[in-house]
Amino acid sequence: MKIDQISDSVYVVAGTNVNWALVTDGSGVTVIDAGYPADAADLRDSVRQIGHQLSDIAAVLLTHAHLDHIGGIPALVEQVGMPVYTGPEEVRHAKREYLQQITPVEMVKRLGSARGRRWVTHTVRACFGHINMSVPSATTTDAATLAALPGGLVAVPTPGHTDGHTAYLLPSEGVLFSGDTLVTGHPLLPTTGLQLLPGFFNHNESGTRASALLLADQPAKILVPGHGLPATFDPEEVRRAFES
């Protein structure tokens, strides 16, 4: 686990090939995403390391309900009882009314390269024993509730990677939490920089591309992706990459 403060209110935590974020206004914390199941203890420790208690967590905001983003949530809900908010459609995904996630067949295909074998090994270890994890308490909420959370967040619907994927904007500091709509790196990507995840991760590739382009309209200065390092956000770079 590595914690970096990237603005006055935002800490980005690198876990097992995935990021989560902590947004604090001094009195409380909003958690954005929650890593793999194997990251659950580190998630809790990261809150303490920035000077807060778990009881300070006001809510978890979930970009989408893949295992590498929900892993720490069940333990937090059990211990703290805070709400878990996500997009209206993603609520159904989080409750596992259906599943939009890389298939075992696609994972096996990754074993053909050294990079893929490393990623599969890390992923299996990070999910072991929790493959059927869900978030039964997930719910949606309104703009006023999000704005009242520590930091004050705005939901930005970004369907594609999953049907209910949601990014979040911190308007006061121009920080955009893009989840897996836009990333800057991943163990299966050969390069770094603003890009999409490999297509087999995206439920709807064209929708992911359209949502990435939509993010160029957000008044952001810093991008916090679900995978890869935080980066300066350049809307024109996004438009050049995804307009066709």
ABEGO torsion letter per residue (X at the ends): XBBBBABAABBBBBBBGBBBBBBBAGABBBBBEAEBAAAAAAAAAAAAAAGBBAAABABBBBABABAAAAAAAAAAAAAAGBBBBBBAAAAAAAAGABBBBBBAAAAAAAAABAAAAAAAAAAAAAABGAAABBBAABBBBBAAAAAABBGGBBBBBBBGABAABBBBBBAAAGBBBAEAABBAEBAABABBEBBBBBAAABABAAAAAAAAAAAAABBBABBBBABEBBBBBBAAAAAAAABX
